[in-house]
Amino acid sequence: MLIIGGGPGGMNAAIAAARRGHDVTLWEKEDRLGGQFIAAGCTPGKGDYITYVYSLDRTVRQLGVKVELNKEATADDVRAFGADKVIIATGGVGRVPEEIPGIAGDARVIMARTSCAAA
């Protein structure tokens, strides 16, 4: 089984599949698991998001899921992998709320994804 996306959804799918006896490989295009929860966890008072991601990551690895980081899935790669089942859990994409006047280009505005790069 191949799971594309290493955010909370992809990791939970990998955990469920591994616990049911599947041989699971998880591809994540970034250099770490966690997806949008990494940025969310950088907000003051929201550190539990990071704790949750680390817990999922640990469980995924304990269950023997093969994790490939920096692996962006293409249709050709997925076909070549030859999985009997594929789950696409690519999650969401953060957005800048353009309806807030002056948000674009204001040096005082820092997006969580940018400010949390080292988390």
Biopython code that builds the backbone (N, CA, C, O; Angstrom):
import numpy as np
from Bio.PDB.StructureBuilder import StructureBuilder

atoms = [
    (1, "MET", "N", (0.850, -1.174, 0.000)),
    (1, "MET", "CA", (0.000, 0.000, 0.000)),
    (1, "MET", "C", (0.891, 1.230, 0.000)),
    (1, "MET", "O", (1.912, 1.277, 0.686)),
    (2, "LEU", "N", (0.488, 2.225, -0.782)),
    (2, "LEU", "CA", (1.212, 3.487, -0.864)),
    (2, "LEU", "C", (0.320, 4.601, -0.357)),
    (2, "LEU", "O", (-0.835, 4.718, -0.766)),
    (3, "ILE", "N", (0.854, 5.414, 0.530)),
    (3, "ILE", "CA", (0.141, 6.589, 1.016)),
    (3, "ILE", "C", (0.944, 7.809, 0.614)),
    (3, "ILE", "O", (2.138, 7.910, 0.896)),
    (4, "ILE", "N", (0.272, 8.730, -0.047)),
    (4, "ILE", "CA", (0.906, 9.953, -0.508)),
    (4, "ILE", "C", (0.451, 11.081, 0.400)),
    (4, "ILE", "O", (-0.730, 11.427, 0.435)),
    (5, "GLY", "N", (1.397, 11.653, 1.133)),
    (5, "GLY", "CA", (1.105, 12.751, 2.049)),
    (5, "GLY", "C", (1.405, 12.371, 3.484)),
    (5, "GLY", "O", (0.851, 11.407, 4.013)),
    (6, "GLY", "N", (2.288, 13.134, 4.109)),
    (6, "GLY", "CA", (2.742, 12.816, 5.457)),
    (6, "GLY", "C", (2.227, 13.755, 6.525)),
    (6, "GLY", "O", (2.875, 13.942, 7.554)),
    (7, "GLY", "N", (1.067, 14.350, 6.291)),
    (7, "GLY", "CA", (0.430, 15.136, 7.344)),
    (7, "GLY", "C", (-0.322, 14.205, 8.285)),
    (7, "GLY", "O", (-0.187, 12.986, 8.180)),
    (8, "PRO", "N", (-1.107, 14.755, 9.197)),
    (8, "PRO", "CA", (-1.851, 13.917, 10.140)),
    (8, "PRO", "C", (-2.762, 12.893, 9.459)),
    (8, "PRO", "O", (-2.872, 11.759, 9.925)),
    (9, "GLY", "N", (-3.414, 13.282, 8.367)),
    (9, "GLY", "CA", (-4.290, 12.344, 7.660)),
    (9, "GLY", "C", (-3.523, 11.167, 7.085)),
    (9, "GLY", "O", (-3.930, 10.016, 7.244)),
    (10, "GLY", "N", (-2.415, 11.454, 6.416)),
    (10, "GLY", "CA", (-1.601, 10.389, 5.833)),
    (10, "GLY", "C", (-0.988, 9.491, 6.889)),
    (10, "GLY", "O", (-0.944, 8.271, 6.727)),
    (11, "MET", "N", (-0.511, 10.099, 7.980)),
    (11, "MET", "CA", (0.079, 9.287, 9.048)),
    (11, "MET", "C", (-0.972, 8.410, 9.724)),
    (11, "MET", "O", (-0.698, 7.252, 10.037)),
    (12, "ASN", "N", (-2.172, 8.947, 9.952)),
    (12, "ASN", "CA", (-3.230, 8.125, 10.546)),
    (12, "ASN", "C", (-3.648, 7.003, 9.616)),
    (12, "ASN", "O", (-3.925, 5.894, 10.075)),
    (13, "ALA", "N", (-3.698, 7.266, 8.318)),
    (13, "ALA", "CA", (-4.010, 6.209, 7.356)),
    (13, "ALA", "C", (-2.927, 5.135, 7.377)),
    (13, "ALA", "O", (-3.231, 3.944, 7.323)),
    (14, "ALA", "N", (-1.666, 5.553, 7.455)),
    (14, "ALA", "CA", (-0.555, 4.603, 7.502)),
    (14, "ALA", "C", (-0.626, 3.742, 8.760)),
    (14, "ALA", "O", (-0.397, 2.533, 8.707)),
    (15, "ILE", "N", (-0.940, 4.362, 9.872)),
    (15, "ILE", "CA", (-1.057, 3.624, 11.141)),
    (15, "ILE", "C", (-2.178, 2.598, 11.057)),
    (15, "ILE", "O", (-1.994, 1.438, 11.427)),
    (16, "ALA", "N", (-3.331, 3.022, 10.575)),
    (16, "ALA", "CA", (-4.475, 2.106, 10.477)),
    (16, "ALA", "C", (-4.164, 0.936, 9.544)),
    (16, "ALA", "O", (-4.475, -0.213, 9.859)),
    (17, "ALA", "N", (-3.549, 1.231, 8.395)),
    (17, "ALA", "CA", (-3.228, 0.174, 7.437)),
    (17, "ALA", "C", (-2.182, -0.781, 7.993)),
    (17, "ALA", "O", (-2.314, -1.996, 7.848)),
    (18, "ALA", "N", (-1.150, -0.247, 8.624)),
    (18, "ALA", "CA", (-0.100, -1.096, 9.194)),
    (18, "ALA", "C", (-0.665, -1.993, 10.290)),
    (18, "ALA", "O", (-0.301, -3.165, 10.381)),
    (19, "ARG", "N", (-1.550, -1.452, 11.118)),
    (19, "ARG", "CA", (-2.161, -2.256, 12.188)),
    (19, "ARG", "C", (-3.054, -3.358, 11.635)),
    (19, "ARG", "O", (-3.332, -4.343, 12.319)),
    (20, "ARG", "N", (-3.501, -3.189, 10.399)),
    (20, "ARG", "CA", (-4.329, -4.211, 9.762)),
    (20, "ARG", "C", (-3.487, -5.186, 8.932)),
    (20, "ARG", "O", (-4.019, -6.026, 8.206)),
    (21, "GLY", "N", (-2.169, -5.056, 9.053)),
    (21, "GLY", "CA", (-1.280, -6.019, 8.423)),
    (21, "GLY", "C", (-0.765, -5.649, 7.047)),
    (21, "GLY", "O", (-0.086, -6.461, 6.418)),
    (22, "HIS", "N", (-1.060, -4.462, 6.556)),
    (22, "HIS", "CA", (-0.568, -4.054, 5.240)),
    (22, "HIS", "C", (0.907, -3.662, 5.308)),
    (22, "HIS", "O", (1.396, -3.175, 6.327)),
    (23, "ASP", "N", (1.587, -3.885, 4.209)),
    (23, "ASP", "CA", (2.956, -3.402, 4.021)),
    (23, "ASP", "C", (2.800, -1.983, 3.477)),
    (23, "ASP", "O", (2.350, -1.802, 2.345)),
    (24, "VAL", "N", (3.165, -0.978, 4.270)),
    (24, "VAL", "CA", (2.840, 0.412, 3.948)),
    (24, "VAL", "C", (4.104, 1.226, 3.674)),
    (24, "VAL", "O", (5.099, 1.145, 4.393)),
    (25, "THR", "N", (4.018, 2.011, 2.603)),
    (25, "THR", "CA", (5.032, 3.006, 2.294)),
    (25, "THR", "C", (4.336, 4.359, 2.254)),
    (25, "THR", "O", (3.255, 4.495, 1.682)),
    (26, "LEU", "N", (4.965, 5.359, 2.867)),
    (26, "LEU", "CA", (4.407, 6.709, 2.913)),
    (26, "LEU", "C", (5.388, 7.666, 2.245)),
    (26, "LEU", "O", (6.563, 7.718, 2.610)),
    (27, "TRP", "N", (4.894, 8.426, 1.259)),
    (27, "TRP", "CA", (5.707, 9.427, 0.582)),
    (27, "TRP", "C", (5.305, 10.812, 1.060)),
    (27, "TRP", "O", (4.119, 11.134, 1.122)),
    (28, "GLU", "N", (6.291, 11.630, 1.398)),
    (28, "GLU", "CA", (6.055, 13.020, 1.797)),
    (28, "GLU", "C", (6.987, 13.908, 1.003)),
    (28, "GLU", "O", (8.192, 13.661, 0.956)),
    (29, "LYS", "N", (6.435, 14.952, 0.369)),
    (29, "LYS", "CA", (7.268, 15.813, -0.484)),
    (29, "LYS", "C", (8.182, 16.742, 0.303)),
    (29, "LYS", "O", (9.181, 17.221, -0.235)),
    (30, "GLU", "N", (7.861, 17.004, 1.560)),
    (30, "GLU", "CA", (8.710, 17.871, 2.388)),
    (30, "GLU", "C", (9.807, 17.044, 3.059)),
    (30, "GLU", "O", (9.885, 15.830, 2.865)),
    (31, "ASP", "N", (10.653, 17.709, 3.849)),
    (31, "ASP", "CA", (11.756, 17.005, 4.506)),
    (31, "ASP", "C", (11.396, 16.496, 5.900)),
    (31, "ASP", "O", (12.267, 16.040, 6.640)),
    (32, "ARG", "N", (10.113, 16.574, 6.260)),
    (32, "ARG", "CA", (9.650, 16.044, 7.545)),
    (32, "ARG", "C", (8.156, 15.796, 7.466)),
    (32, "ARG", "O", (7.459, 16.358, 6.623)),
    (33, "LEU", "N", (7.687, 14.957, 8.347)),
    (33, "LEU", "CA", (6.260, 14.673, 8.431)),
    (33, "LEU", "C", (5.568, 15.769, 9.239)),
    (33, "LEU", "O", (6.206, 16.470, 10.024)),
    (34, "GLY", "N", (4.280, 15.906, 9.041)),
    (34, "GLY", "CA", (3.504, 16.838, 9.856)),
    (34, "GLY", "C", (2.592, 17.765, 9.098)),
    (34, "GLY", "O", (1.572, 18.197, 9.635)),
    (35, "GLY", "N", (2.925, 18.082, 7.872)),
    (35, "GLY", "CA", (2.069, 18.942, 7.070)),
    (35, "GLY", "C", (1.781, 20.289, 7.719)),
    (35, "GLY", "O", (2.658, 20.891, 8.338)),
    (36, "GLN", "N", (0.557, 20.753, 7.574)),
    (36, "GLN", "CA", (0.142, 22.051, 8.092)),
    (36, "GLN", "C", (0.154, 22.113, 9.616)),
    (36, "GLN", "O", (0.167, 23.201, 10.191)),
    (37, "PHE", "N", (0.152, 20.952, 10.275)),
    (37, "PHE", "CA", (0.167, 20.951, 11.740)),
    (37, "PHE", "C", (1.480, 21.509, 12.289)),
    (37, "PHE", "O", (1.509, 22.000, 13.418)),
    (38, "ILE", "N", (2.553, 21.446, 11.526)),
    (38, "ILE", "CA", (3.818, 22.016, 11.982)),
    (38, "ILE", "C", (3.660, 23.528, 12.143)),
    (38, "ILE", "O", (4.012, 24.087, 13.181)),
    (39, "ALA", "N", (3.131, 24.181, 11.116)),
    (39, "ALA", "CA", (2.922, 25.627, 11.201)),
    (39, "ALA", "C", (1.898, 25.970, 12.270)),
    (39, "ALA", "O", (2.076, 26.932, 13.018)),
    (40, "ALA", "N", (0.832, 25.194, 12.347)),
    (40, "ALA", "CA", (-0.203, 25.460, 13.353)),
    (40, "ALA", "C", (0.373, 25.377, 14.759)),
    (40, "ALA", "O", (-0.020, 26.145, 15.637)),
    (41, "GLY", "N", (1.285, 24.468, 14.976)),
    (41, "GLY", "CA", (1.879, 24.281, 16.292)),
    (41, "GLY", "C", (2.820, 25.380, 16.720)),
    (41, "GLY", "O", (3.195, 25.450, 17.890)),
    (42, "CYS", "N", (3.210, 26.242, 15.794)),
    (42, "CYS", "CA", (4.100, 27.357, 16.139)),
    (42, "CYS", "C", (3.350, 28.532, 16.740)),
    (42, "CYS", "O", (3.967, 29.431, 17.313)),
    (43, "THR", "N", (2.060, 28.538, 16.623)),
    (43, "THR", "CA", (1.248, 29.606, 17.199)),
    (43, "THR", "C", (1.295, 29.475, 18.717)),
    (43, "THR", "O", (1.125, 28.376, 19.245)),
    (44, "PRO", "N", (1.521, 30.566, 19.417)),
    (44, "PRO", "CA", (1.549, 30.482, 20.888)),
    (44, "PRO", "C", (0.292, 29.800, 21.444)),
    (44, "PRO", "O", (-0.833, 30.132, 21.069)),
    (45, "GLY", "N", (0.514, 28.845, 22.339)),
    (45, "GLY", "CA", (-0.589, 28.109, 22.947)),
    (45, "GLY", "C", (-1.057, 26.911, 22.146)),
    (45, "GLY", "O", (-1.973, 26.208, 22.572)),
    (46, "LYS", "N", (-0.448, 26.662, 20.989)),
    (46, "LYS", "CA", (-0.879, 25.556, 20.133)),
    (46, "LYS", "C", (0.194, 24.476, 19.990)),
    (46, "LYS", "O", (0.195, 23.726, 19.014)),
    (47, "GLY", "N", (1.094, 24.398, 20.946)),
    (47, "GLY", "CA", (2.180, 23.422, 20.882)),
    (47, "GLY", "C", (1.720, 21.980, 20.864)),
    (47, "GLY", "O", (2.478, 21.093, 20.473)),
    (48, "ASP", "N", (0.479, 21.732, 21.284)),
    (48, "ASP", "CA", (-0.034, 20.361, 21.251)),
    (48, "ASP", "C", (-0.096, 19.807, 19.836)),
    (48, "ASP", "O", (-0.057, 18.590, 19.652)),
    (49, "TYR", "N", (-0.193, 20.678, 18.830)),
    (49, "TYR", "CA", (-0.179, 20.204, 17.450)),
    (49, "TYR", "C", (1.156, 19.521, 17.144)),
    (49, "TYR", "O", (1.190, 18.463, 16.516)),
    (50, "ILE", "N", (2.239, 20.128, 17.588)),
    (50, "ILE", "CA", (3.570, 19.562, 17.359)),
    (50, "ILE", "C", (3.711, 18.244, 18.122)),
    (50, "ILE", "O", (4.236, 17.266, 17.590)),
    (51, "THR", "N", (3.243, 18.225, 19.360)),
    (51, "THR", "CA", (3.292, 16.999, 20.158)),
    (51, "THR", "C", (2.535, 15.876, 19.456)),
    (51, "THR", "O", (2.998, 14.736, 19.423)),
    (52, "TYR", "N", (1.377, 16.199, 18.899)),
    (52, "TYR", "CA", (0.565, 15.213, 18.185)),
    (52, "TYR", "C", (1.311, 14.682, 16.963)),
    (52, "TYR", "O", (1.322, 13.477, 16.714)),
    (53, "VAL", "N", (1.929, 15.576, 16.209)),
    (53, "VAL", "CA", (2.689, 15.158, 15.026)),
    (53, "VAL", "C", (3.825, 14.223, 15.426)),
    (53, "VAL", "O", (4.027, 13.190, 14.788)),
    (54, "TYR", "N", (4.570, 14.571, 16.480)),
    (54, "TYR", "CA", (5.667, 13.714, 16.927)),
    (54, "TYR", "C", (5.154, 12.351, 17.376)),
    (54, "TYR", "O", (5.807, 11.336, 17.135)),
    (55, "SER", "N", (4.005, 12.317, 18.017)),
    (55, "SER", "CA", (3.418, 11.054, 18.445)),
    (55, "SER", "C", (3.047, 10.186, 17.238)),
    (55, "SER", "O", (3.327, 8.987, 17.216)),
    (56, "LEU", "N", (2.418, 10.801, 16.240)),
    (56, "LEU", "CA", (2.072, 10.059, 15.025)),
    (56, "LEU", "C", (3.325, 9.553, 14.323)),
    (56, "LEU", "O", (3.379, 8.400, 13.898)),
    (57, "ASP", "N", (4.331, 10.415, 14.201)),
    (57, "ASP", "CA", (5.588, 10.047, 13.545)),
    (57, "ASP", "C", (6.209, 8.831, 14.241)),
    (57, "ASP", "O", (6.623, 7.875, 13.585)),
    (58, "ARG", "N", (6.267, 8.880, 15.558)),
    (58, "ARG", "CA", (6.847, 7.774, 16.325)),
    (58, "ARG", "C", (6.067, 6.478, 16.082)),
    (58, "ARG", "O", (6.666, 5.422, 15.883)),
    (59, "THR", "N", (4.752, 6.557, 16.098)),
    (59, "THR", "CA", (3.921, 5.369, 15.895)),
    (59, "THR", "C", (4.095, 4.812, 14.489)),
    (59, "THR", "O", (4.197, 3.598, 14.311)),
    (60, "VAL", "N", (4.129, 5.689, 13.490)),
    (60, "VAL", "CA", (4.339, 5.262, 12.102)),
    (60, "VAL", "C", (5.627, 4.455, 11.995)),
    (60, "VAL", "O", (5.654, 3.390, 11.379)),
    (61, "ARG", "N", (6.664, 4.958, 12.583)),
    (61, "ARG", "CA", (7.966, 4.285, 12.475)),
    (61, "ARG", "C", (8.010, 2.997, 13.302)),
    (61, "ARG", "O", (8.620, 2.013, 12.881)),
    (62, "GLN", "N", (7.367, 2.996, 14.476)),
    (62, "GLN", "CA", (7.327, 1.786, 15.306)),
    (62, "GLN", "C", (6.590, 0.657, 14.597)),
    (62, "GLN", "O", (6.911, -0.516, 14.785)),
    (63, "LEU", "N", (5.614, 1.010, 13.791)),
    (63, "LEU", "CA", (4.834, 0.000, 13.075)),
    (63, "LEU", "C", (5.513, -0.475, 11.793)),
    (63, "LEU", "O", (4.980, -1.332, 11.089)),
    (64, "GLY", "N", (6.675, 0.075, 11.493)),
    (64, "GLY", "CA", (7.436, -0.385, 10.335)),
    (64, "GLY", "C", (7.020, 0.205, 9.002)),
    (64, "GLY", "O", (7.361, -0.330, 7.948)),
    (65, "VAL", "N", (6.280, 1.310, 9.045)),
    (65, "VAL", "CA", (5.922, 1.983, 7.800)),
    (65, "VAL", "C", (7.196, 2.541, 7.177)),
    (65, "VAL", "O", (8.003, 3.175, 7.858)),
    (66, "LYS", "N", (7.370, 2.305, 5.891)),
    (66, "LYS", "CA", (8.526, 2.852, 5.181)),
    (66, "LYS", "C", (8.209, 4.302, 4.836)),
    (66, "LYS", "O", (7.252, 4.572, 4.110)),
    (67, "VAL", "N", (8.993, 5.224, 5.345)),
    (67, "VAL", "CA", (8.775, 6.655, 5.135)),
    (67, "VAL", "C", (9.838, 7.180, 4.176)),
    (67, "VAL", "O", (11.036, 7.020, 4.411)),
    (68, "GLU", "N", (9.384, 7.806, 3.096)),
    (68, "GLU", "CA", (10.295, 8.429, 2.142)),
    (68, "GLU", "C", (9.999, 9.922, 2.130)),
    (68, "GLU", "O", (8.958, 10.362, 1.643)),
    (69, "LEU", "N", (10.940, 10.695, 2.680)),
    (69, "LEU", "CA", (10.817, 12.145, 2.701)),
    (69, "LEU", "C", (11.396, 12.740, 1.419)),
    (69, "LEU", "O", (12.148, 12.076, 0.706)),
    (70, "ASN", "N", (11.050, 13.974, 1.135)),
    (70, "ASN", "CA", (11.504, 14.654, -0.086)),
    (70, "ASN", "C", (11.131, 13.859, -1.335)),
    (70, "ASN", "O", (11.875, 13.820, -2.314)),
    (71, "LYS", "N", (9.966, 13.231, -1.274)),
    (71, "LYS", "CA", (9.501, 12.394, -2.378)),
    (71, "LYS", "C", (8.156, 12.926, -2.876)),
    (71, "LYS", "O", (7.107, 12.652, -2.292)),
    (72, "GLU", "N", (8.214, 13.675, -3.944)),
    (72, "GLU", "CA", (6.985, 14.200, -4.540)),
    (72, "GLU", "C", (6.445, 13.157, -5.512)),
    (72, "GLU", "O", (7.179, 12.663, -6.368)),
    (73, "ALA", "N", (5.184, 12.827, -5.384)),
    (73, "ALA", "CA", (4.573, 11.777, -6.191)),
    (73, "ALA", "C", (4.149, 12.312, -7.555)),
    (73, "ALA", "O", (3.463, 13.329, -7.657)),
    (74, "THR", "N", (4.567, 11.613, -8.581)),
    (74, "THR", "CA", (4.055, 11.872, -9.922)),
    (74, "THR", "C", (3.245, 10.650, -10.332)),
    (74, "THR", "O", (3.388, 9.579, -9.743)),
    (75, "ALA", "N", (2.413, 10.809, -11.320)),
    (75, "ALA", "CA", (1.611, 9.674, -11.788)),
    (75, "ALA", "C", (2.510, 8.527, -12.219)),
    (75, "ALA", "O", (2.215, 7.365, -11.939)),
    (76, "ASP", "N", (3.603, 8.848, -12.898)),
    (76, "ASP", "CA", (4.530, 7.802, -13.349)),
    (76, "ASP", "C", (5.169, 7.077, -12.163)),
    (76, "ASP", "O", (5.309, 5.854, -12.177)),
    (77, "ASP", "N", (5.561, 7.848, -11.124)),
    (77, "ASP", "CA", (6.155, 7.231, -9.932)),
    (77, "ASP", "C", (5.169, 6.295, -9.250)),
    (77, "ASP", "O", (5.529, 5.197, -8.828)),
    (78, "VAL", "N", (3.933, 6.736, -9.147)),
    (78, "VAL", "CA", (2.912, 5.915, -8.484)),
    (78, "VAL", "C", (2.681, 4.634, -9.275)),
    (78, "VAL", "O", (2.612, 3.551, -8.694)),
    (79, "ARG", "N", (2.562, 4.747, -10.594)),
    (79, "ARG", "CA", (2.381, 3.541, -11.417)),
    (79, "ARG", "C", (3.581, 2.616, -11.284)),
    (79, "ARG", "O", (3.418, 1.402, -11.164)),
    (80, "ALA", "N", (4.790, 3.183, -11.303)),
    (80, "ALA", "CA", (6.003, 2.370, -11.216)),
    (80, "ALA", "C", (6.123, 1.682, -9.869)),
    (80, "ALA", "O", (6.674, 0.585, -9.778)),
    (81, "PHE", "N", (5.618, 2.309, -8.832)),
    (81, "PHE", "CA", (5.676, 1.707, -7.497)),
    (81, "PHE", "C", (4.876, 0.401, -7.461)),
    (81, "PHE", "O", (5.269, -0.557, -6.796)),
    (82, "GLY", "N", (3.763, 0.374, -8.175)),
    (82, "GLY", "CA", (2.988, -0.856, -8.304)),
    (82, "GLY", "C", (2.190, -1.254, -7.078)),
    (82, "GLY", "O", (1.986, -2.444, -6.838)),
    (83, "ALA", "N", (1.740, -0.300, -6.309)),
    (83, "ALA", "CA", (0.964, -0.604, -5.098)),
    (83, "ALA", "C", (-0.393, -1.199, -5.460)),
    (83, "ALA", "O", (-0.988, -0.851, -6.481)),
    (84, "ASP", "N", (-0.868, -2.099, -4.607)),
    (84, "ASP", "CA", (-2.210, -2.649, -4.817)),
    (84, "ASP", "C", (-3.285, -1.644, -4.391)),
    (84, "ASP", "O", (-4.411, -1.680, -4.886)),
    (85, "LYS", "N", (-2.926, -0.754, -3.473)),
    (85, "LYS", "CA", (-3.829, 0.298, -3.004)),
    (85, "LYS", "C", (-3.022, 1.585, -2.850)),
    (85, "LYS", "O", (-1.855, 1.550, -2.462)),
    (86, "VAL", "N", (-3.657, 2.728, -3.161)),
    (86, "VAL", "CA", (-3.031, 4.037, -2.999)),
    (86, "VAL", "C", (-4.008, 4.940, -2.279)),
    (86, "VAL", "O", (-5.174, 5.042, -2.661)),
    (87, "ILE", "N", (-3.530, 5.593, -1.239)),
    (87, "ILE", "CA", (-4.319, 6.605, -0.531)),
    (87, "ILE", "C", (-3.648, 7.944, -0.771)),
    (87, "ILE", "O", (-2.454, 8.107, -0.517)),
    (88, "ILE", "N", (-4.420, 8.897, -1.261)),
    (88, "ILE", "CA", (-3.897, 10.245, -1.482)),
    (88, "ILE", "C", (-4.387, 11.110, -0.332)),
    (88, "ILE", "O", (-5.577, 11.403, -0.212)),
    (89, "ALA", "N", (-3.446, 11.509, 0.505)),
    (89, "ALA", "CA", (-3.754, 12.310, 1.698)),
    (89, "ALA", "C", (-2.893, 13.563, 1.678)),
    (89, "ALA", "O", (-2.117, 13.824, 2.597)),
    (90, "THR", "N", (-3.049, 14.330, 0.606)),
    (90, "THR", "CA", (-2.173, 15.478, 0.410)),
    (90, "THR", "C", (-2.630, 16.723, 1.155)),
    (90, "THR", "O", (-1.947, 17.747, 1.118)),
    (91, "GLY", "N", (-3.749, 16.656, 1.818)),
    (91, "GLY", "CA", (-4.148, 17.712, 2.745)),
    (91, "GLY", "C", (-4.433, 19.053, 2.122)),
    (91, "GLY", "O", (-4.755, 19.167, 0.939)),
    (92, "GLY", "N", (-4.307, 20.063, 2.953)),
    (92, "GLY", "CA", (-4.652, 21.420, 2.554)),
    (92, "GLY", "C", (-3.437, 22.261, 2.260)),
    (92, "GLY", "O", (-2.295, 21.861, 2.485)),
    (93, "VAL", "N", (-3.720, 23.426, 1.754)),
    (93, "VAL", "CA", (-2.692, 24.402, 1.459)),
    (93, "VAL", "C", (-3.069, 25.678, 2.194)),
    (93, "VAL", "O", (-4.195, 26.165, 2.087)),
    (94, "GLY", "N", (-2.118, 26.209, 2.937)),
    (94, "GLY", "CA", (-2.384, 27.458, 3.645)),
    (94, "GLY", "C", (-2.671, 28.585, 2.669)),
    (94, "GLY", "O", (-2.193, 28.578, 1.534)),
    (95, "ARG", "N", (-3.444, 29.537, 3.116)),
    (95, "ARG", "CA", (-3.752, 30.667, 2.246)),
    (95, "ARG", "C", (-3.582, 31.971, 3.011)),
    (95, "ARG", "O", (-3.680, 32.012, 4.237)),
    (96, "VAL", "N", (-3.331, 33.010, 2.274)),
    (96, "VAL", "CA", (-3.240, 34.348, 2.839)),
    (96, "VAL", "C", (-4.636, 34.968, 2.732)),
    (96, "VAL", "O", (-5.190, 35.049, 1.636)),
    (97, "PRO", "N", (-5.201, 35.398, 3.841)),
    (97, "PRO", "CA", (-6.551, 35.981, 3.788)),
    (97, "PRO", "C", (-6.508, 37.377, 3.167)),
    (97, "PRO", "O", (-6.324, 38.374, 3.864)),
    (98, "GLU", "N", (-6.679, 37.429, 1.872)),
    (98, "GLU", "CA", (-6.544, 38.682, 1.119)),
    (98, "GLU", "C", (-7.575, 39.731, 1.504)),
    (98, "GLU", "O", (-7.393, 40.912, 1.207)),
    (99, "GLU", "N", (-8.654, 39.320, 2.160)),
    (99, "GLU", "CA", (-9.694, 40.275, 2.527)),
    (99, "GLU", "C", (-9.268, 41.203, 3.669)),
    (99, "GLU", "O", (-10.002, 42.126, 4.021)),
    (100, "ILE", "N", (-8.095, 40.966, 4.245)),
    (100, "ILE", "CA", (-7.583, 41.847, 5.292)),
    (100, "ILE", "C", (-6.766, 42.948, 4.611)),
    (100, "ILE", "O", (-5.719, 42.671, 4.025)),
    (101, "PRO", "N", (-7.239, 44.188, 4.685)),
    (101, "PRO", "CA", (-6.532, 45.279, 3.998)),
    (101, "PRO", "C", (-5.081, 45.412, 4.475)),
    (101, "PRO", "O", (-4.801, 45.413, 5.674)),
    (102, "GLY", "N", (-4.176, 45.522, 3.515)),
    (102, "GLY", "CA", (-2.783, 45.766, 3.825)),
    (102, "GLY", "C", (-1.963, 44.549, 4.206)),
    (102, "GLY", "O", (-0.782, 44.687, 4.523)),
    (103, "ILE", "N", (-2.557, 43.351, 4.188)),
    (103, "ILE", "CA", (-1.818, 42.162, 4.644)),
    (103, "ILE", "C", (-0.681, 41.789, 3.687)),
    (103, "ILE", "O", (0.386, 41.351, 4.119)),
    (104, "ALA", "N", (-0.915, 41.963, 2.414)),
    (104, "ALA", "CA", (0.095, 41.580, 1.427)),
    (104, "ALA", "C", (1.242, 42.592, 1.432)),
    (104, "ALA", "O", (1.025, 43.789, 1.247)),
    (105, "GLY", "N", (2.435, 42.109, 1.640)),
    (105, "GLY", "CA", (3.610, 42.944, 1.569)),
    (105, "GLY", "C", (3.916, 43.754, 2.819)),
    (105, "GLY", "O", (4.868, 44.534, 2.825)),
    (106, "ASP", "N", (3.145, 43.589, 3.859)),
    (106, "ASP", "CA", (3.392, 44.319, 5.111)),
    (106, "ASP", "C", (4.454, 43.567, 5.902)),
    (106, "ASP", "O", (4.259, 42.404, 6.257)),
    (107, "ALA", "N", (5.572, 44.220, 6.179)),
    (107, "ALA", "CA", (6.692, 43.580, 6.876)),
    (107, "ALA", "C", (6.316, 43.128, 8.287)),
    (107, "ALA", "O", (6.988, 42.279, 8.872)),
    (108, "ARG", "N", (5.252, 43.691, 8.823)),
    (108, "ARG", "CA", (4.831, 43.312, 10.176)),
    (108, "ARG", "C", (4.013, 42.019, 10.184)),
    (108, "ARG", "O", (3.726, 41.469, 11.247)),
    (109, "VAL", "N", (3.643, 41.540, 9.005)),
    (109, "VAL", "CA", (2.835, 40.322, 8.890)),
    (109, "VAL", "C", (3.774, 39.156, 8.607)),
    (109, "VAL", "O", (4.521, 39.162, 7.629)),
    (110, "ILE", "N", (3.720, 38.163, 9.479)),
    (110, "ILE", "CA", (4.556, 36.977, 9.314)),
    (110, "ILE", "C", (3.641, 35.761, 9.283)),
    (110, "ILE", "O", (2.873, 35.528, 10.216)),
    (111, "MET", "N", (3.725, 34.999, 8.220)),
    (111, "MET", "CA", (2.893, 33.808, 8.093)),
    (111, "MET", "C", (3.488, 32.682, 8.934)),
    (111, "MET", "O", (4.709, 32.547, 9.019)),
    (112, "ALA", "N", (2.640, 31.885, 9.548)),
    (112, "ALA", "CA", (3.087, 30.811, 10.429)),
    (112, "ALA", "C", (4.041, 29.863, 9.725)),
    (112, "ALA", "O", (5.040, 29.445, 10.310)),
    (113, "ARG", "N", (3.753, 29.522, 8.494)),
    (113, "ARG", "CA", (4.596, 28.582, 7.745)),
    (113, "ARG", "C", (6.015, 29.116, 7.619)),
    (113, "ARG", "O", (6.973, 28.344, 7.666)),
    (114, "THR", "N", (6.160, 30.424, 7.459)),
    (114, "THR", "CA", (7.469, 31.037, 7.322)),
    (114, "THR", "C", (8.176, 31.144, 8.674)),
    (114, "THR", "O", (9.367, 30.851, 8.785)),
    (115, "SER", "N", (7.446, 31.559, 9.680)),
    (115, "SER", "CA", (8.051, 31.801, 10.976)),
    (115, "SER", "C", (8.402, 30.511, 11.699)),
    (115, "SER", "O", (9.154, 30.533, 12.674)),
    (116, "CYS", "N", (7.880, 29.415, 11.245)),
    (116, "CYS", "CA", (8.040, 28.151, 11.953)),
    (116, "CYS", "C", (8.943, 27.186, 11.200)),
    (116, "CYS", "O", (8.920, 25.989, 11.484)),
    (117, "ALA", "N", (9.702, 27.647, 10.291)),
    (117, "ALA", "CA", (10.500, 26.768, 9.426)),
    (117, "ALA", "C", (11.461, 25.886, 10.208)),
    (117, "ALA", "O", (11.789, 24.789, 9.757)),
    (118, "ALA", "N", (11.915, 26.334, 11.357)),
    (118, "ALA", "CA", (12.918, 25.562, 12.109)),
    (118, "ALA", "C", (12.303, 24.647, 13.153)),
    (118, "ALA", "O", (13.040, 23.961, 13.861)),
    (119, "ALA", "N", (10.988, 24.609, 13.276)),
    (119, "ALA", "CA", (10.356, 23.800, 14.328)),
    (119, "ALA", "C", (10.561, 22.323, 14.102)),
    (119, "ALA", "O", (10.093, 21.506, 14.896)),
]
sb = StructureBuilder()
sb.init_structure("model")
sb.init_model(0)
sb.init_chain("A")
sb.init_seg("    ")
for serial, (resi, resn, name, xyz) in enumerate(atoms, 1):
    if name == "N":
        sb.init_residue(resn, " ", resi, " ")
    sb.init_atom(name, np.array(xyz, "f"), 0.0, 1.0, " ", f" {name:<3s}", serial, name[0])
structure = sb.get_structure()
